Amino acid sequence: MLYLCIHLEDVATKDLTLFLNKTPNLCLAALILMSMILGGMEVLLNLQDKEVSDSSSNTWSFVFLVGTIFWTYYDADRKDFEKPFDFGFLIYVFWPVAFPWYLVQTRGIEGLMIYFGFIFLWLAPWIMGLITYMYFT
């Protein structure tokens, strides 16, 4: 009986580890998908000479911020980064400084490239709409 409990605990630990290893990828995939959806919406509205509402743009900015916080939090678990108790809150409050700092601490100079990739992901819908507006209207 004791062996069964220990074995089940090992299985649960392995499942949790597998889930935490996949979670940053899921957060990133969700951000990419939402960026593409909003970009498509921006293109379609610009083709009709309309604009995306401010509430949609603000919602995208908030969702992007929360998505990068979740990605950072779960990526820190995967990278065995020693994080303080209120790491998620600190990333939320000091995002413009804390997010690039975390990326550089865990990945070195490559972290800056990843940071610029996230910024591009955030701006991609706007850039798609701008290109559509400039060339097709």
Secondary structure, DSSP 8 states (H G I E B T S, - for coil): -HHHHHHHHHHHHHHHHHHHHHHHHHHHHHHHHHHHHHHHHHHHHHHTT----HHHHHHHHHHHHHHHHHHHHHHHHHTT----TTHHHHHHHTHHHHHHHHHHHHHTTHHHHHHHHHHHHHHHHHHHHHHHHHHH-
